[in-house]
Amino acid sequence: MEQKKFTISGMTCAACQAHVQKAVGSLSGVKDCEVNLLSGTMTAKYDEAVLSEGEICTAVKKAGYGAQSVGAQNTATVEATARQRAQEEQQSMKNRLIGSIIFLIPLLYLAMGHMMGLPLPPFLAGLQNAISYALFQFLLLLPIAYMNRNYFINGFRSLFQRAPNMDSLIAIGAVAAVIYGIFAICRIGNGLAAGNLALAERYHKDLYFESAGTILTLITVGKYLESRSRGQTTEAVEKLLDLKPQTAIVLQNGQEKELPIDRVKVGDLVVVKPGASIPVDGVVTEGLSAVNQSAITGESIPVEKKEGDQVITSTINGMGRLVFRAEKVGDDTALGQIIQLVEDAGNSKAPIARLADRIAGVFVPIVISIAVVTAVVWLLLGYGSEFALRAGIAVLVISCPCALGLATPVAIMVGTGRGAQFGVLYKSAQALETAHAVDTVVLDKTGTVTAGKPEATDILVQKPFTESELLIAAQALETPSEHPLAQAVLRYTKENRIPIQPVTDFEAVPGRGVHARIHGETYYAGNVEFMHSCGADVADLQKKAEKLAQQGKTPLYFAKGKQPMGLIAAADPVKPDSRAAVQSMKQMGISVVMLTGDSSRTAEAVRKKLGIDRAVAEVLPQDKEHEVRSLQEQGHKVAMIGDGINDAPALTRADVGIAIGAGTDVAIASADIVLMKSSLQDAVTALELSRSVIRNVKENLFWAFFYNSLGIPLAAGVFYPLLGWQLNPMFAAAAMSLSSVFVVTNALRLRRFRPKNGQAEITADASAAVQTINSNHSNQTSTKKGADSMKKVIAVEGMMCEHCQAHVTEALQKVPGVTEVQVSLKKKNAEVVCEKEVADEVLQKAVTDAGYQPGKVDTL
């Protein structure tokens, strides 16, 4: 099956959308077809062996619309083209509107000025000039009709193809008014010729040319306002696109060349200067810098990037120069995939929209039938042709299939875009709709509720040993180990600069611990059973360890020979925002369940700490899926939140799977919603936003159904016999225009959505970061120039790794007068841009204080 995207032109309302969908969906070989009125696009999934791309375009063209395959263009190019086309159409509509108003004002003056006692020109005043009066109105109407000719062209073409749309209603209504006006001119002529002044007087003031002109102009007013509002629905995607650089500096034959972003290929070496935006995804090959990744991850603290580290497009480089090898370009970059997710979600259909789509598909034919029946009934009741025509035209122009068609997609598009601005990516409109009904959230513990990275929390020393001796032994024993608890111990000893001791005869005992010889002495590290087997008496430590275990901490014992040295407790720390997120869910009426493979004691400690309703411990991957299914069988709508491969079955089984952004690709692929940050608060945001969007959709649908249910009977004159209410076609046109504007405007309220936790937009954070970094870089550059700066190269001995490189960089950056530092691990030197007043000895002292050996200083 092939899935391709097409741009569709000529669609004006929901009936057009339904007609295109029907035309393509009925083709043999088409499995699925979704048409988006807002974006003017269609996504079709079809069998290439049965159907071709050209045949799909032909089917759309036969239906009366234009179609063009997007082809190999990337999302950014397609979006930019669509944005430009929308702006051109909006400007054209604005010009048409201004032109229509210019001619409508004198037309209304002639037709209705007498009601307010306004004088007419002498050559048009009086019954004797009735023909001139009528013809002058007709002439004023002609340019209005010409400027809005698309309503007639599209409307009648669709009507003749037996697929009438909103343009058909406008065209029929306006033409009916014009035909009546021409008929009135003939009757005036007959009356004047026959001396029947009463007949001439009767039609003199009821020409209906002003109705046709007003209908066309008011519809254009509504369309213009609607197009402006629609443009704001894609604001989120536009903000994301604006983050993407348009050019990149690529190394070619040792020379730096600035190329358009579309010409960057996988494997190219890309240079990123201080303060610049990273153009594509890749791996650093040279340089050291701190990169602000808030545009993608939402993390406000810059992340250090060195050789071998990944860099992501649209993140902002700090004050160091980076060279990296491009690995992902175009739509394959992280930003490209985010934009594609937002686009796909906005273009997809929510189940709640299906009823409106079905009604919109038959709405126009039904309205035309109602208009004809209305006119005929009033004629049969003896109310006259004028009354009947007015009622029929009012029915045609007041009905609004657009309000029905726009009710759901506008809200979905704004909502998914708004979610992206907060780091929440909905993969489909269905996921967004389902999320609003969630009443139970199942959380994976490790990596979701907790950081997924154990830390040393407590150190208990047994006399006569000291803490320093315990940590030295712990560092030596755990260095060869890959166990997560060992890594927690090593991180702690490294932070505290514990010296490394050589070990011999190292051996790991699975499930128990490790032992090795340090300076000829045998040392042990492991659990309590391992200590007993080694002959170490840890009874005193065991009592304290029991209390630590009740807090969810895991004790690791150490012994020198048979002498217990102490223990180090480690735990996977709970993320700072996890408790607040759980409480927010409970306030929303959602029950929270935690699943973990850890012991029941650890699970219970975390459950109590966070206020979780229920914790299920010692769970295998297949048990997680079973637990989710069990909750569903009890009638719950379940959302599963996880980050690991073992969460994938449960994510797939849940009504809504939510993957933490820092999780595995498998987990993300199995999920319906992706969180760009590793924050549980974002899951709350996803649920809050889904509720806001679906509430907005229901408001829109209620208005659309209410408006048409009340407006059509009112226009038809149903209330006229009892209350004397009849709607003038001009007011009907105004009401119709405002109804669709109301729906779009109501949906745009979602742009003001903010999570209750006060989370900031990541795109806003990114923009601020760009401005701050660029401002700082600019200020520093001007300072350098003003102070007559110079470049110095200082040799540095003793650097062994990237951390050494970072320490030297930090030390030199702190020297007053230094504006730029570039440290090379390979060349074993540091290039420093500084003011002339900075002495060589000052730079050498900074290197010495950092723990390294400075060499000769050369001035370039």
Number of C-alpha atoms within 10 A of each C-alpha: 12 14 14 16 19 20 19 23 16 15 24 19 21 30 30 28 27 24 25 26 22 18 18 25 20 13 15 11 17 20 16 14 21 21 27 24 24 23 23 19 22 25 20 22 17 23 15 13 9 10 15 14 17 12 12 22 20 18 20 22 18 13 21 20 19 17 22 19 18 16 11 10 12 16 18 22 16 15 19 13 12 16 16 12 12 18 15 12 14 19 13 12 20 17 12 20 22 14 16 26 17 14 19 22 15 15 23 17 17 22 22 14 14 12 8 8 8 10 12 15 9 8 11 18 14 13 15 13 13 22 20 15 23 25 16 14 25 21 13 21 23 14 17 23 20 13 17 22 14 14 24 20 14 21 23 21 18 22 19 10 12 12 22 24 32 26 27 26 28 25 28 21 27 28 17 18 24 21 14 21 25 18 14 23 23 15 19 25 17 15 18 19 11 11 11 13 15 12 17 25 17 14 22 22 16 16 25 27 28 28 27 26 30 26 28 28 27 23 23 21 23 21 21 22 21 21 20 16 17 23 17 16 30 23 17 23 23 18 15 22 20 14 22 19 17 13 16 23 22 24 16 11 7 8 9 14 13 14 13 11 17 14 12 22 17 15 14 16 23 29 24 22 17 20 24 22 24 27 28 31 25 26 22 22 17 18 20 26 21 19 24 27 24 26 28 24 21 24 17 14 11 17 16 14 23 23 16 13 13 15 26 24 24 28 28 30 29 28 22 20 20 25 22 28 23 23 19 20 23 24 18 15 20 18 25 22 14 24 24 19 21 28 22 18 24 28 25 21 21 20 14 16 19 13 11 22 21 14 17 25 23 17 21 25 19 11 21 21 13 18 26 17 15 24 24 16 14 20 16 12 10 11 12 12 15 17 15 25 23 26 27 28 34 28 33 31 33 29 30 30 29 24 29 30 31 29 27 30 26 30 30 31 31 27 32 32 31 26 25 27 24 24 29 27 27 30 23 22 28 18 21 27 23 21 27 20 19 21 18 21 26 26 25 25 26 21 21 23 27 22 19 17 16 23 22 24 18 15 15 18 19 18 11 8 14 13 15 14 13 22 25 16 25 27 24 24 29 23 17 15 17 9 11 15 23 24 20 21 23 23 16 17 20 12 8 11 9 18 12 14 13 12 20 15 10 17 15 16 10 7 10 14 23 21 25 22 20 19 10 10 11 17 25 27 28 21 18 22 14 20 23 13 11 17 14 21 16 22 12 11 19 16 10 13 24 13 11 18 17 16 18 24 25 24 28 22 27 33 26 21 17 18 20 27 29 26 28 24 23 25 24 25 20 21 16 13 16 19 20 16 21 26 17 18 23 18 10 14 12 19 19 22 21 23 24 20 18 17 13 17 15 20 24 21 16 24 21 13 14 18 14 20 14 16 21 20 18 13 16 15 18 13 16 27 21 15 19 27 18 12 15 16 10 8 10 18 21 27 29 28 31 31 28 21 16 18 28 27 21 29 30 19 21 24 23 27 29 32 33 26 22 19 21 17 15 16 27 25 16 20 31 26 27 29 29 23 22 23 24 24 22 24 26 21 25 26 22 20 24 26 19 16 26 23 15 24 25 16 16 27 23 13 19 25 16 11 19 20 12 11 20 24 17 20 29 28 24 16 13 13 9 8 9 9 14 19 21 15 28 24 18 24 30 19 21 26 27 21 25 26 25 18 27 28 20 17 28 21 15 22 17 8 15 17 18 11 14 8 13 14 19 23 23 16 19 24 16 14 23 23 13 13 19 19 13 15 19 13 11 15 15 12 15 19 11 10 14 12 19 17 16 18 20 21 19 24 16 13 20 11 10 16 11 17 23 19 17 25 25 16 18 26 20 11 15 13 18 21 20 21 25 24 27 19 21 10 9 16 22 23 21 22 22 23 20 14 12 16 11 15 11 13 21 20 17 20 25 16 11 15 16 18 15 20 15 11 19 12 12 9
